[in-house]
């Protein structure tokens, strides 16, 4: 019966002007008051389907019903008026504004007809925060609040605008296990109050824990609707990718060699005068993966920026194979065979309007193999890029396709293909599988292990605890810009213990931490 459904999408087909079929005859039925998972690999059509539900895209065919009523969602404003809210994977907040100011953007309460009523904005924020048990600091600037609170602000923004149906896109991508547990309590609380939640995640354990039912997409088509309690993670993976996916990374024990990366007593104070790195020292050796875990905002980003020349430390030394790299430009760093898989692939990893081929050869275009001095050797360029597309299973029409038209997982494969294939001695992998599907995740993780075992030093930064624990041979945890703990192996490490170090509840002694330098 249509009365029990908050959302019905019937026979939805979306064909883009370039002929790409993103969705083909997809049905989505979401019951009122349930948490419904939408699953599928990147490129399976999830994002397009949700963009149509939020009015950002229009279907080529099919119809959408909200609470049994057929609607034409011509814009996000119309979707919001129908009670639909979307919490995006990448926060849509203005960092320089307060929480309260962000909360009322676009619906600003005013006094005297023009001036913003800040007091009223704070009152609204505090009222909704209390009502939904989503604790936020109304007066704090967004740039100063932790990532877990930013997630709550995004949810409250949608609720303030009257949403009864919430689309949550990868809501735990940047949260710790403790923050995820807290978020899940709050989402279940919303469910008991009659709210309907559509939950997009690649983390199968989360899907199993929090959702009632799921719709699985593969290749733009629906693979059916399932009761979560009736399917296993392995069955979900098989439905998503058409084959069994190894959920656990198999790797031989590391046989570390000589020291490649040597960081000693690095300190960094940011533009606001806050010390983001405080006497950080570590070593990464040939043939090993050193993982870095921690709540985002505890110095990991600043450390990566130091290592790849985006910033200079105020104090300390950084060497690769005995050579100083502080002050070097990007080309000089790459000439030392240092590769970076950046945290934000869209901002730092690719040129979106350029072709796949241009992105793949951008770091080696000046090499004698591809460049004759005056003219590019186009034959060699085509051959190299086509081989990389094949080796890294990039799903595309051809290497001349614009990289920005690919799915997130395939864009990430282009980034890793470039960074892994240029004879690196050190790979810095920063959130290498964030927001990508299970198939691409499996491929990239296997490749990192394979490369480390071939003798390459790997520094892995990841907010995904499962990833950092499974891939890392040894592990450091950062808190407050310092190394809070170092573990020579991760076999007996639990999420709970890691969380205590990540949140500053525990701290190892300086002697225990110093072992990460292998001196």
Secondary structure, DSSP 8 states (H G I E B T S, - for coil): -GGGEEEEEEEEEEE-TTS-EEEEEEEEEEETT-EEEEE--TTSSHHHHHHHHTTSS--SEEEEEETTEEE---SHHHHHHTTEEEE-SS----TTSBHHHHHTTTS--EETTTEE-HHHHHHHHHHHHHHTT----TTSBGGGS-HHHHHHHHHHHHHHTT-SEEEEESTTTT--HHHHHHHHHHHHHHHHTT-EEEEE-S-HHHHHHH-SEEEEEETTEEEEEEEGGG--HHHHHHHHHSS----S---------SEEEEEEEEEEE-TTS-EEEEEEEEEEETT-EEEEE--TTSSHHHHHHHHTTSS--SEEEEEETTEE-TT--HHHHHHTTEEEE-S-IIIII--TTSBHHHHHTTTTTTSTTTB-SSSB-HHHHHHHHHHHHHHTT--SS-TTSBGGGS-HHHHHHHHHHHHHSS--SEEEEESTTTT--HHHHHHHHHHHHHHHHTT-EEEEE-S-HHHHHHH-SEEEEEETTEEEEEES--TT--HHHHHHHHTTS----HHHHGGGGT-
